[in-house]
Amino acid sequence: MSRVPFAFEASTKPPRDGSKFALRFWANRHARGMEITYSIVESVLRGLAPVFKLIGYERMEKPMVAVEKTIKSALFDCRMCGQCILSSTGMSCPMNCPKNLRNGPCGGVRANGNCEVYAEMPCVWVKGWEGSRLMKEGDKIMDVQKPIDHRLKGRSSWLAVSQGAHE
């Protein structure tokens, strides 16, 4: 069966390796701890805003993207959309959905909880729901998210957080 890449995936990327899910699902299973960690990181980033402003946000973009991509790719299989909503989706990145759905699952989730498009892949939104039930602010999964702004792809959402521009 021919595999079509989705919007935040390079067309040359090989099919998903099931072993890559292991760390992503660990973060999902430990969503409460990740929520606490994110809260601390967010406070630190907001505290560093004057330093970032002094250095210049444009100059900070490239090193911040490198650090953010390394950490978030390992933990969440992040696609660097520039508009991270992990804290609202049970620590499950919705950009991993082959249909790029940011507001819940499609109608095709399989009976075993796997993706309609890639049968071997658990549905991002099923995992997100499971993670959200572990979080203090887990009901944020019910909030309607804004559509993705593709112009921000590859940008640091952490810098946006530091500026207070990210919700």
N, CA, C and O of each residue as an XYZ file, in Angstrom:
668
protein
N       0.837     -1.174      0.000
C       0.000      0.000      0.000
C       0.886      1.241      0.000
O       1.784      1.361      0.833
N       0.645      2.143     -0.905
C       1.419      3.374     -1.010
C       1.096      4.299      0.162
O      -0.057      4.420      0.578
N       2.126      4.942      0.678
C       1.958      5.800      1.855
C       2.103      7.257      1.450
O       3.106      7.635      0.846
N       1.120      8.071      1.774
C       1.142      9.489      1.459
C       1.550     10.267      2.707
O       0.920     10.117      3.754
N       2.608     11.109      2.615
C       3.022     11.879      3.796
C       1.990     12.941      4.136
O       1.267     13.414      3.259
N       1.919     13.318      5.413
C       0.996     14.373      5.793
C       1.721     15.707      5.901
O       2.947     15.747      5.797
N       0.998     16.787      6.104
C       1.503     18.149      5.968
C       2.795     18.436      6.718
O       3.647     19.145      6.182
N       2.983     17.929      7.918
C       4.166     18.250      8.694
C       5.177     17.115      8.661
O       5.887     16.875      9.637
N       5.236     16.420      7.537
C       6.138     15.299      7.398
C       6.840     15.427      6.050
O       6.196     15.670      5.029
N       8.161     15.261      6.051
C       8.903     15.323      4.799
C       8.445     14.184      3.893
O       8.191     13.075      4.362
N       8.341     14.460      2.597
C       7.870     13.442      1.670
C       8.839     12.267      1.575
O       8.456     11.186      1.125
N      10.094     12.467      1.994
C      11.080     11.400      1.941
C      11.146     10.597      3.233
O      11.919      9.645      3.333
N      10.349     10.970      4.214
C      10.387     10.282      5.507
C       9.866      8.860      5.350
O       8.805      8.648      4.761
N      10.611      7.875      5.878
C      10.148      6.490      5.766
C       8.920      6.254      6.642
O       8.616      7.065      7.517
N       8.214      5.146      6.410
C       7.050      4.836      7.251
C       7.429      4.807      8.725
O       8.571      4.503      9.070
N       6.496      5.115      9.573
C       6.731      5.166     11.015
C       7.240      3.839     11.548
O       6.740      2.769     11.200
N       8.232      3.939     12.388
C       8.779      2.775     13.073
C       8.060      2.671     14.411
O       8.063      3.622     15.192
N       7.452      1.539     14.676
C       6.694      1.351     15.909
C       7.486      1.627     17.170
O       6.909      2.013     18.185
N       8.812      1.436     17.129
C       9.626      1.679     18.325
C       9.687      3.165     18.673
O       9.967      3.517     19.819
N       9.430      4.037     17.704
C       9.469      5.476     17.969
C       8.321      5.906     18.885
O       8.401      6.941     19.546
N       7.273      5.119     18.918
C       6.125      5.444     19.755
C       6.439      5.322     21.244
O       5.785      5.962     22.068
N       7.424      4.514     21.591
C       7.686      4.179     22.995
C       7.844      5.409     23.884
O       7.170      5.507     24.909
N       8.719      6.353     23.519
C       8.941      7.520     24.359
C       7.747      8.468     24.312
O       7.388      9.069     25.325
N       7.132      8.602     23.136
C       5.948      9.451     23.016
C       4.847      8.955     23.947
O       4.182      9.750     24.611
N       4.660      7.648     23.993
C       3.620      7.094     24.848
C       4.006      7.154     26.313
O       3.131      7.241     27.174
N       5.300      7.109     26.617
C       5.745      7.288     27.998
C       5.341      8.688     28.466
O       4.780      8.842     29.551
N       5.621      9.700     27.658
C       5.251     11.078     28.004
C       3.738     11.183     28.188
O       3.262     11.889     29.077
N       3.000     10.489     27.358
C       1.548     10.489     27.433
C       1.052      9.807     28.706
O       0.131     10.298     29.358
N       1.658      8.686     29.055
C       1.275      7.957     30.278
C       1.654      8.726     31.537
O       1.078      8.501     32.602
N       2.611      9.624     31.420
C       3.062     10.433     32.549
C       2.678     11.900     32.333
O       3.442     12.814     32.644
N       1.491     12.092     31.798
C       1.036     13.431     31.414
C       0.997     14.409     32.590
O       1.288     15.591     32.409
N       0.649     13.948     33.774
C       0.610     14.861     34.934
C       2.007     15.391     35.247
O       2.177     16.588     35.480
N       2.994     14.521     35.255
C       4.365     14.957     35.489
C       4.854     15.879     34.383
O       5.573     16.844     34.644
N       4.463     15.583     33.145
C       4.845     16.445     32.014
C       4.154     17.799     32.126
O       4.728     18.824     31.758
N       2.922     17.805     32.633
C       2.180     19.058     32.835
C       2.899     19.930     33.863
O       3.038     21.138     33.669
N       3.345     19.327     34.936
C       4.091     20.063     35.971
C       5.402     20.598     35.385
O       5.761     21.756     35.598
N       6.104     19.747     34.652
C       7.364     20.160     34.021
C       7.125     21.315     33.063
O       7.883     22.285     33.057
N       6.071     21.218     32.250
C       5.760     22.283     31.304
C       5.466     23.591     32.033
O       5.890     24.659     31.590
N       4.756     23.511     33.126
C       4.441     24.707     33.903
C       5.717     25.394     34.400
O       5.826     26.620     34.375
N       6.670     24.591     34.846
C       7.959     25.133     35.313
C       8.715     25.751     34.147
O       9.234     26.862     34.263
N       8.782     25.040     33.021
C       9.478     25.554     31.836
C       8.836     26.853     31.361
O       9.537     27.797     30.997
N       7.516     26.904     31.365
C       6.804     28.113     30.950
C       7.167     29.295     31.858
O       7.388     30.403     31.368
N       7.228     29.069     33.158
C       7.606     30.133     34.097
C       9.026     30.617     33.840
O       9.300     31.816     33.869
N       9.923     29.672     33.591
C      11.317     30.031     33.302
C      11.391     30.840     32.011
O      12.086     31.855     31.953
N      10.680     30.397     30.980
C      10.701     31.105     29.699
C      10.163     32.527     29.832
O      10.723     33.465     29.264
N       9.083     32.680     30.581
C       8.524     34.026     30.794
C       9.496     34.891     31.597
O       9.591     36.096     31.368
N      10.222     34.271     32.546
C      11.224     34.994     33.312
C      12.420     35.414     32.468
O      13.068     36.422     32.750
N      12.706     34.632     31.432
C      13.835     34.943     30.547
C      13.478     35.942     29.447
O      14.351     36.362     28.687
N      12.223     36.318     29.356
C      11.777     37.229     28.297
C      12.630     38.492     28.201
O      12.984     38.881     27.088
N      12.983     39.160     29.315
C      13.826     40.351     29.188
C      15.205     40.051     28.575
O      15.752     40.865     27.832
N      15.750     38.886     28.894
C      17.046     38.492     28.320
C      16.890     38.246     26.826
O      17.713     38.696     26.030
N      15.824     37.525     26.442
C      15.574     37.265     25.028
C      15.367     38.568     24.265
O      15.834     38.718     23.136
N      14.671     39.497     24.883
C      14.414     40.789     24.237
C      15.726     41.554     24.061
O      15.956     42.167     23.019
N      16.572     41.516     25.068
C      17.870     42.207     25.012
C      18.746     41.614     23.899
O      19.373     42.351     23.139
N      18.782     40.306     23.812
C      19.572     39.634     22.776
C      18.916     39.820     21.408
O      19.593     39.985     20.392
N      17.598     39.789     21.408
C      16.834     39.913     20.163
C      16.163     38.591     19.835
O      16.821     37.557     19.719
N      14.836     38.639     19.684
C      14.087     37.411     19.414
C      14.514     36.771     18.095
O      14.539     35.545     17.980
N      14.849     37.590     17.104
C      15.292     37.039     15.821
C      16.579     36.236     15.989
O      16.726     35.162     15.404
N      17.509     36.756     16.788
C      18.780     36.065     17.021
C      18.584     34.820     17.874
O      19.360     33.871     17.766
N      17.574     34.811     18.705
C      17.312     33.669     19.589
C      16.577     32.534     18.880
O      16.603     31.392     19.340
N      15.930     32.844     17.771
C      15.079     31.855     17.091
C      15.825     30.566     16.748
O      15.374     29.483     17.120
N      16.938     30.659     16.058
C      17.643     29.466     15.597
C      18.132     28.577     16.750
O      17.894     27.370     16.713
N      18.808     29.129     17.776
C      19.221     28.242     18.875
C      18.034     27.678     19.670
O      18.080     26.533     20.120
N      16.980     28.471     19.842
C      15.804     27.970     20.566
C      15.128     26.847     19.791
O      14.696     25.857     20.381
N      15.034     26.996     18.474
C      14.431     25.949     17.650
C      15.240     24.660     17.781
O      14.667     23.576     17.890
N      16.566     24.774     17.772
C      17.419     23.586     17.874
C      17.179     22.845     19.193
O      17.042     21.622     19.201
N      17.128     23.574     20.291
C      16.908     22.954     21.601
C      15.491     22.396     21.703
O      15.288     21.253     22.113
N      14.521     23.213     21.325
C      13.116     22.794     21.402
C      12.855     21.564     20.539
O      12.187     20.626     20.973
N      13.377     21.570     19.330
C      13.155     20.443     18.420
C      13.774     19.166     18.969
O      13.165     18.099     18.887
N      14.969     19.262     19.525
C      15.638     18.086     20.084
C      14.819     17.482     21.218
O      14.580     16.274     21.247
N      14.396     18.322     22.145
C      13.652     17.835     23.308
C      12.258     17.343     22.928
O      11.863     16.236     23.292
N      11.518     18.171     22.195
C      10.133     17.820     21.883
C      10.008     16.707     20.846
O       9.034     15.955     20.861
N      10.983     16.596     19.948
C      10.944     15.492     18.983
C      11.119     14.164     19.707
O      10.438     13.185     19.404
N      12.043     14.142     20.671
C      12.281     12.906     21.418
C      11.074     12.532     22.277
O      10.651     11.376     22.285
N      10.527     13.498     22.992
C       9.447     13.208     23.935
C       8.066     13.065     23.299
O       7.252     12.261     23.754
N       7.803     13.838     22.254
C       6.435     13.902     21.728
C       6.325     13.630     20.234
O       5.232     13.708     19.673
N       7.452     13.308     19.574
C       7.479     13.166     18.118
C       6.972     14.458     17.479
O       6.178     14.443     16.539
N       7.460     15.575     18.022
C       7.024     16.917     17.638
C       7.275     17.212     16.167
O       8.290     16.795     15.610
N       6.361     17.921     15.546
C       6.462     18.326     14.146
C       6.842     19.800     14.000
O       6.884     20.318     12.884
N       7.120     20.486     15.128
C       7.539     21.894     15.116
C       6.570     22.776     14.316
O       6.968     23.491     13.396
N       5.308     22.706     14.688
C       4.289     23.516     14.014
C       4.371     24.981     14.429
O       3.822     25.852     13.755
N       5.060     25.255     15.546
C       5.194     26.625     16.022
C       4.032     27.092     16.871
O       4.001     28.241     17.311
N       3.068     26.200     17.105
C       1.872     26.540     17.880
C       1.525     25.382     18.793
O       0.427     24.828     18.726
N       2.456     25.026     19.636
C       2.341     23.845     20.482
C       1.121     23.933     21.411
O       0.896     24.937     22.088
N       0.349     22.844     21.414
C      -0.824     22.778     22.297
C      -0.804     21.501     23.130
O      -1.854     21.008     23.540
N       0.394     20.965     23.379
C       0.522     19.727     24.141
C      -0.201     19.780     25.478
O      -0.805     18.795     25.902
N      -0.139     20.932     26.143
C      -0.776     21.037     27.459
C      -2.301     21.001     27.361
O      -2.988     20.852     28.371
N      -2.822     21.136     26.151
C      -4.274     21.071     25.943
C      -4.719     19.763     25.301
O      -5.911     19.554     25.076
N      -3.773     18.892     25.009
C      -4.118     17.660     24.298
C      -3.549     16.422     24.984
O      -3.161     15.464     24.316
N      -3.498     16.438     26.291
C      -3.050     15.263     27.031
C      -1.617     14.863     26.732
O      -1.265     13.687     26.823
N      -0.786     15.840     26.373
C       0.622     15.627     26.027
C       0.779     14.711     24.814
O       1.770     13.990     24.696
N      -0.200     14.746     23.922
C      -0.166     14.012     22.666
C      -0.212     15.032     21.540
O      -1.184     15.778     21.419
N       0.827     15.071     20.715
C       0.902     16.086     19.659
C      -0.089     15.794     18.538
O       0.028     14.771     17.864
N      -1.061     16.673     18.331
C      -2.063     16.425     17.299
C      -1.493     16.490     15.886
O      -2.129     16.024     14.940
N      -0.295     17.068     15.734
C       0.304     17.128     14.407
C       0.796     15.756     13.956
O       1.199     15.591     12.805
N       0.767     14.772     14.853
C       1.094     13.401     14.477
C      -0.093     12.694     13.838
O       0.048     11.596     13.299
N      -1.243     13.314     13.897
C      -2.421     12.756     13.225
C      -2.209     12.899     11.717
O      -1.929     14.000     11.244
N      -2.335     11.822     10.959
C      -2.142     11.919      9.514
C      -3.072     12.934      8.842
O      -2.780     13.429      7.753
N      -4.190     13.237      9.500
C      -5.138     14.209      8.947
C      -4.939     15.601      9.550
O      -5.671     16.535      9.224
N      -3.937     15.734     10.439
C      -3.625     17.004     11.089
C      -4.820     17.599     11.819
O      -5.019     18.814     11.791
N      -5.612     16.767     12.467
C      -6.788     17.239     13.195
C      -6.369     17.788     14.551
O      -5.722     17.089     15.331
N      -6.734     19.036     14.839
C      -6.355     19.687     16.089
C      -7.492     19.768     17.102
O      -7.308     20.312     18.191
N      -8.653     19.240     16.763
C      -9.803     19.353     17.666
C     -10.531     18.037     17.880
O     -11.758     18.012     17.974
N      -9.792     16.955     17.954
C     -10.407     15.668     18.234
C     -10.264     14.703     17.080
O      -9.819     15.072     15.994
N     -10.643     13.472     17.324
C     -10.452     12.428     16.326
C     -11.424     12.547     15.158
O     -12.486     13.163     15.249
N     -11.007     11.930     14.060
C     -11.912     11.839     12.914
C     -12.966     10.788     13.248
O     -13.000     10.285     14.371
N     -13.783     10.466     12.334
C     -14.812      9.461     12.596
C     -14.335      8.047     12.336
O     -15.119      7.101     12.413
N     -13.039      7.892     12.024
C     -12.573      6.579     11.596
C     -11.662      5.852     12.555
O     -10.927      4.956     12.141
N     -11.688      6.211     13.833
C     -10.858      5.500     14.798
C     -11.299      4.045     14.835
O     -12.487      3.747     14.956
N     -10.333      3.146     14.730
C     -10.651      1.706     14.720
C     -11.111      1.241     16.112
O     -10.872      1.918     17.111
N     -11.756      0.109     16.158
C     -12.286     -0.432     17.413
C     -11.181     -0.651     18.449
O     -11.439     -0.587     19.651
N      -9.960     -0.907     17.992
C      -8.845     -1.126     18.923
C      -8.161      0.188     19.329
O      -7.155      0.170     20.038
N      -8.707      1.326     18.879
C      -8.142      2.630     19.228
C      -7.040      3.088     18.295
O      -6.388      4.099     18.553
N      -6.826      2.358     17.218
C      -5.781      2.736     16.275
C      -6.314      3.649     15.181
O      -7.520      3.809     14.994
N      -5.368      4.235     14.471
C      -5.641      5.209     13.417
C      -6.315      4.569     12.210
O      -6.020      3.431     11.845
N      -7.211      5.309     11.610
C      -7.884      4.863     10.402
C      -6.913      4.786      9.227
O      -7.011      3.887      8.392
N      -5.978      5.731      9.164
C      -5.057      5.814      8.031
C      -3.926      4.804      8.152
O      -3.631      4.087      7.196
N      -3.283      4.740      9.330
C      -2.176      3.817      9.571
C      -2.597      2.852     10.681
O      -2.521      3.181     11.865
N      -3.030      1.687     10.291
C      -3.612      0.719     11.223
C      -2.678      0.333     12.365
O      -3.143     -0.053     13.438
N      -1.367      0.433     12.148
C      -0.410      0.051     13.199
C      -0.187      1.160     14.225
O       0.454      0.934     15.251
N      -0.709      2.348     13.956
C      -0.464      3.499     14.815
C      -1.675      3.791     15.707
O      -2.786      3.963     15.206
N      -1.464      3.846     17.029
C      -2.572      4.240     17.906
C      -3.036      5.667     17.564
O      -2.222      6.530     17.236
N      -4.320      5.896     17.643
C      -4.870      7.219     17.333
C      -4.307      8.256     18.306
O      -4.343      8.066     19.522
N      -3.798      9.332     17.764
C      -3.234     10.428     18.554
C      -4.261     10.950     19.553
O      -3.920     11.274     20.690
N      -5.508     11.028     19.125
C      -6.543     11.596     19.985
C      -7.016     10.630     21.065
O      -7.427     11.066     22.140
N      -6.967      9.349     20.805
C      -7.275      8.372     21.852
C      -6.209      8.494     22.938
O      -6.526      8.526     24.127
N      -4.937      8.561     22.520
C      -3.839      8.723     23.476
C      -3.950     10.071     24.195
O      -3.687     10.161     25.394
N      -4.333     11.102     23.469
C      -4.506     12.419     24.078
C      -5.574     12.408     25.152
O      -5.395     13.007     26.213
N      -6.681     11.735     24.890
C      -7.760     11.637     25.882
C      -7.268     10.908     27.124
O      -7.532     11.335     28.248
N      -6.546      9.798     26.916
C      -6.013      9.041     28.052
C      -5.074      9.912     28.885
O      -5.151      9.911     30.114
N      -4.188     10.654     28.221
C      -3.263     11.540     28.929
C      -3.978     12.669     29.636
O      -3.609     13.045     30.748
N      -4.996     13.210     29.000
C      -5.712     14.351     29.595
C      -6.403     13.963     30.901
O      -6.552     14.796     31.795
N      -6.824     12.703     31.014
C      -7.498     12.253     32.233
C      -6.532     12.197     33.422
O      -6.971     12.122     34.569
N      -5.240     12.232     33.161
C      -4.232     12.214     34.222
C      -3.821     13.618     34.659
O      -3.170     13.784     35.691
N      -4.196     14.617     33.881
C      -3.738     15.988     34.105
C      -4.700     16.801     34.956
O      -5.913     16.596     34.908
N      -4.152     17.724     35.731
C      -4.970     18.626     36.539
C      -5.835     19.501     35.635
O      -7.013     19.728     35.908
N      -5.229     19.985     34.559
C      -5.938     20.843     33.599
C      -6.407     20.039     32.385
O      -6.512     20.574     31.281
N      -6.685     18.762     32.595
C      -7.026     17.857     31.503
C      -8.266     18.214     30.715
O      -8.396     17.816     29.557
N      -9.176     18.954     31.313
C     -10.396     19.317     30.588
C     -10.136     20.324     29.466
O     -11.031     20.615     28.673
N      -8.915     20.855     29.397
C      -8.562     21.756     28.291
C      -8.624     21.041     26.945
O      -8.647     21.681     25.893
N      -8.652     19.707     26.987
C      -8.762     18.947     25.741
C     -10.108     19.234     25.060
O     -10.256     19.013     23.858
N     -11.074     19.720     25.820
C     -12.393     20.046     25.271
C     -12.429     21.422     24.597
O     -13.382     21.733     23.882
N     -11.398     22.249     24.821
C     -11.351     23.583     24.212
C     -11.139     23.467     22.704
O     -10.347     22.649     22.236
N     -11.849     24.289     21.963
C     -11.673     24.312     20.515
C     -10.379     25.069     20.205
O     -10.177     26.187     20.679
N      -9.513     24.454     19.410
C      -8.232     25.044     19.050
C      -8.348     25.819     17.742
O      -9.143     25.477     16.866
N      -7.547     26.861     17.631
C      -7.510     27.638     16.390
C      -6.896     26.779     15.287
O      -6.111     25.872     15.561
N      -7.259     27.071     14.042
C      -6.632     26.343     12.930
C      -5.123     26.616     12.924
O      -4.668     27.653     13.407
N      -4.373     25.690     12.382
C      -2.925     25.821     12.324
C      -2.542     26.952     11.356
O      -3.119     27.080     10.276
N      -1.582     27.748     11.753
C      -1.035     28.804     10.899
C       0.263     28.253     10.316
O       1.291     28.238     10.993
N       0.220     27.808      9.082
C       1.361     27.143      8.455
C       2.575     28.058      8.299
O       3.684     27.570      8.080
N       2.389     29.360      8.408
C       3.525     30.289      8.319
C       4.460     30.140      9.515
O       5.619     30.550      9.449
N       3.968     29.557     10.609
C       4.780     29.413     11.824
C       5.526     28.085     11.890
O       6.266     27.842     12.843
N       5.343     27.228     10.899
C       6.018     25.926     10.894
C       7.527     26.123     11.019
O       8.127     26.926     10.305
N       8.120     25.377     11.936
C       9.565     25.455     12.138
C      10.005     26.547     13.096
O      11.194     26.667     13.392
N       9.061     27.349     13.588
C       9.388     28.424     14.534
C       9.294     27.888     15.963
O       8.665     26.861     16.217
N       9.922     28.595     16.875
C       9.918     28.187     18.272
C       8.642     28.640     18.974
O       8.368     29.835     19.079
N       7.875     27.675     19.448
C       6.698     28.036     20.242
C       7.144     28.490     21.629
O       6.417     29.223     22.301
N       8.341     28.060     22.070
C       8.854     28.477     23.371
C       9.135     29.973     23.396
O       8.901     30.629     24.410
N       9.637     30.523     22.284
C       9.847     31.972     22.246
C       8.511     32.705     22.297
O       8.394     33.757     22.925
N       7.511     32.143     21.633
C       6.171     32.743     21.687
C       5.649     32.735     23.116
O       5.032     33.702     23.561
N       5.898     31.634     23.840
C       5.488     31.539     25.238
C       6.190     32.619     26.064
O       5.566     33.267     26.905
N       7.475     32.807     25.823
C       8.235     33.801     26.595
C       7.719     35.212     26.377
O       7.824     36.066     27.258
N       7.163     35.450     25.202
C       6.609     36.769     24.884
C       5.160     36.904     25.328
O       4.569     37.979     25.225
N       4.595     35.815     25.818
C       3.183     35.850     26.216
C       2.257     35.789     25.020
O       1.056     36.023     25.155
N       2.800     35.475     23.843
C       2.002     35.455     22.618
C       1.357     34.107     22.355
O       0.576     33.964     21.414
N       1.674     33.129     23.169
C       1.166     31.773     22.950
C       0.165     31.439     24.046
O       0.418     31.672     25.227
N      -0.964     30.894     23.643
C      -1.984     30.509     24.626
C      -2.155     29.026     24.665
O      -2.971     28.519     25.435
